[in-house]
Amino acid sequence: MFGYLSAPSQTDALCLEAAGNGVYYVGGKVQGTTAPVFSCTPIAPANGFYLGAFTEQPDSVPIPSITINGTLLTATPTFFGDIQWYLNGNILTGETGQTLNATQSGNYTVEYTYTTGCVGSQTSAVQTINLTSVNNVNEKDVFVVYPNPSNGLIQFKGLNKSHDIINISIKNLKGNTVFSTSTYKDNQLLDITNAASGVYFIEVITARGVTIIKVLKQ
C-alpha cells in the first residue's frame, strides 16, 4: 500500500506487486476514464481504476559500442537487459555477456535488447578484428612482427604507409599501455625493453580495421 504526504492531484496509486522478471504492477484510481500515460507501458482503465506495469529498465535501449583491449572486446555502456554477440552477422551461441574474447578474425557486433517493459533493441557498429600470427606472412595485406619472442625491440614486416595507419599500441594482459604511437614510420622499432617479461598484445588500427598480434617478451 502507498501513502502520500499530500493528496495527488490526478492519480492515487493504491498497490504495488512484483510480478517477477523485473516487472511490477501498480493499481489505483484516476479522476476520469481516460487512459493515463505511464512510462512506455500501456495502462488499462476500467470504471475509474487503472492497472499499469513497469520495469526498472530505462525507457529506451542505449546504442552499444565496442572497445578493444588485446583480444578482449567490451560492450559499452554497461547493460542490464539481454546482450548478444555476433560474428559476421551470425549469432555466437552462449556469448551473452558484457565482454567477449575474440578467437577468430571477422566482423563483430553486439546487440542490446529489452524483452519486457519498454521492449526494443539496438546494435553496435561493426568492429573488424584481424588476428594474425607469424605463420601468415604470405597472406595478402597481412603483416607480422619479429622477432617473436623478443627481447623488447619489435619490428613489423609488411606494414607500411599504404595501410593508412591510425595508431599502434602495445598493452599487457591487464590492459595497460606500454607503448603507443600515431606517427609510425616504415621499419620503425617498437621499444618495450623496459617492460616486464610476459605476454603483450600489439594493436594496430588502420583504415581497414584493427589487427591484434600476440607477442612474448623474454
C-alpha positions in Angstrom: 0.0 0.0 0.0 1.1 3.6 -0.8 0.8 6.6 1.5 1.2 10.2 0.5 2.1 13.3 2.5 -0.5 15.2 0.5 -3.2 14.0 -1.8 -2.2 13.6 -5.5 -4.0 15.9 -7.9 -4.5 13.3 -10.6 -3.9 9.8 -9.7 -3.8 7.8 -6.4 -1.6 4.6 -6.5 -3.1 2.1 -4.2 -0.9 -1.1 -4.5 2.3 -2.4 -5.9 3.0 -6.0 -6.8 6.2 -7.7 -8.1 5.4 -10.0 -11.0 8.9 -11.5 -11.5 11.4 -10.9 -14.2 11.8 -7.3 -13.1 8.2 -6.4 -13.8 6.0 -4.6 -11.3 2.2 -3.9 -11.4 0.6 -0.8 -9.9 -3.1 -0.1 -9.5 -5.2 2.8 -8.3 -7.9 5.2 -9.2 -8.0 8.1 -11.7 -10.1 11.2 -11.8 -11.7 10.2 -15.2 -12.0 7.2 -17.5 -9.3 8.4 -20.0 -6.3 6.0 -20.0 -3.4 7.7 -18.3 0.2 7.6 -19.7 2.6 5.6 -17.5 6.1 5.4 -18.8 6.1 3.4 -22.1 3.8 0.7 -20.9 0.0 0.9 -21.7 -2.4 1.2 -18.8 -5.9 -0.4 -18.9 -8.6 1.9 -17.3 -11.9 0.4 -16.0 -14.6 2.4 -14.3 -12.1 5.0 -12.8 -9.5 2.4 -11.9 -6.3 1.5 -13.7 -3.7 -1.3 -13.8 -0.2 -0.5 -15.1 3.0 -2.3 -15.5 6.5 -1.0 -15.3 10.1 -2.3 -15.0 13.3 -1.0 -13.6 14.6 -0.6 -17.1 15.0 2.9 -18.8 12.5 3.9 -21.4 14.9 3.2 -24.3 17.7 0.9 -25.3 21.1 2.5 -25.4 23.2 2.1 -28.6 26.2 -0.1 -27.7 29.7 0.4 -28.9 32.7 -2.0 -28.8 36.1 -1.2 -27.2 39.1 -3.4 -27.7 41.8 -4.4 -25.2 44.1 -7.1 -26.6 41.7 -9.8 -27.8 39.0 -8.8 -25.3 36.0 -6.9 -26.7 33.9 -5.0 -24.3 30.4 -3.7 -25.0 29.6 -0.2 -23.5 27.8 1.2 -21.7 27.0 -1.4 -19.1 23.7 -3.0 -19.9 21.3 -5.0 -17.7 19.0 -6.3 -20.4 19.7 -9.1 -22.9 23.1 -9.0 -24.7 24.0 -11.0 -27.8 27.3 -11.0 -29.7 27.6 -11.7 -33.4 30.5 -12.7 -35.8 30.0 -11.9 -39.4 26.3 -11.5 -38.8 25.9 -14.9 -37.1 24.9 -15.4 -33.5 27.8 -16.5 -31.2 26.0 -19.1 -29.1 26.4 -18.6 -25.4 28.1 -15.2 -25.8 25.7 -13.1 -23.9 27.9 -11.2 -21.5 29.3 -7.7 -21.4 32.7 -8.9 -22.8 33.8 -11.3 -25.5 37.2 -12.8 -26.1 37.8 -12.7 -29.9 39.2 -16.0 -31.1 38.6 -15.5 -34.8 39.1 -12.8 -37.4 36.0 -11.2 -38.7 33.3 -8.5 -38.2 32.0 -8.4 -34.6 28.8 -6.7 -33.5 26.8 -6.7 -30.2 23.1 -6.2 -29.7 21.3 -4.8 -26.7 17.7 -5.9 -26.2 14.8 -5.3 -23.7 12.3 -8.1 -23.9 10.0 -6.8 -21.1 8.6 -3.4 -20.3 10.0 -1.0 -22.8 10.9 -3.5 -25.5 13.3 -2.7 -28.2 16.9 -3.4 -29.4 20.0 -1.6 -30.7 23.0 -2.9 -32.5 26.6 -1.6 -32.4 28.6 -0.6 -35.4 30.8 -3.3 -36.9 34.2 -3.8 -35.3 36.6 -5.6 -37.6 39.2 -7.8 -35.9 42.2 -9.4 -37.7 44.1 -11.9 -35.5 47.4 -12.6 -37.1 50.4 -14.8 -36.3 54.0 -15.4 -37.6 52.6 -18.0 -40.0 50.6 -15.5 -42.1 53.5 -13.9 -43.9 52.3 -15.0 -47.4 48.7 -13.8 -47.0 47.7 -10.7 -48.9 47.7 -7.5 -46.8 48.8 -9.3 -43.7 51.8 -8.1 -41.6 53.7 -9.7 -38.8 56.1 -8.8 -36.1 59.5 -10.2 -35.5 61.3 -11.4 -33.6 58.7 -13.2 -31.6 59.6 -14.0 -28.8 61.5 -10.8 -28.4 63.9 -9.1 -26.0 61.8 -5.9 -26.3 62.8 -4.5 -29.7 60.0 -5.4 -32.1 59.7 -4.7 -35.8 57.0 -5.1 -38.4 57.2 -7.0 -41.7 54.7 -6.0 -44.3 53.4 -2.8 -42.6 53.8 0.5 -44.4 52.1 3.8 -45.2 49.8 2.1 -47.7 47.9 0.6 -44.8 46.8 4.1 -43.7 48.0 3.6 -40.1 45.9 5.4 -37.4 47.6 4.2 -34.3 49.8 1.4 -32.9 49.8 0.5 -29.2 51.2 -2.4 -27.1 49.3 -3.5 -24.0 50.0 -6.0 -21.3 47.5 -8.6 -20.0 46.0 -6.1 -17.6 45.2 -3.7 -20.5 47.9 -1.2 -19.5 49.5 0.5 -22.5 53.3 0.3 -22.5 53.9 1.7 -26.0 51.8 3.9 -28.3 52.4 5.9 -31.5 50.2 7.6 -34.1 53.2 8.6 -36.2 54.6 5.2 -37.2 57.4 5.2 -39.8 58.3 2.3 -42.1 60.6 -0.2 -40.4 60.3 1.6 -37.1 61.4 -0.3 -34.0 58.9 -0.6 -31.2 60.8 -0.5 -27.9 59.4 -2.2 -24.8 62.8 -3.2 -23.4 61.9 -1.5 -20.0 58.6 -3.6 -19.7 58.4 -6.7 -17.7 58.8 -10.1 -19.3 55.5 -11.7 -20.4 52.7 -11.7 -22.9 51.7 -8.5 -24.7 49.2 -7.6 -27.4 50.1 -5.2 -30.3 47.0 -3.4 -31.5 47.3 -1.9 -35.0 44.5 0.4 -36.1 44.4 1.2 -39.8 41.7 2.4 -42.2 41.0 -1.2 -42.9 40.2 -2.3 -39.4 42.0 -3.5 -36.2 44.7 -6.1 -36.1 45.8 -7.7 -32.8 49.1 -9.6 -32.6 50.2 -11.6 -29.6 53.9 -11.3 -28.7 56.1 -12.7 -26.0 58.8 -10.5 -24.3 61.5 -12.6 -22.8 
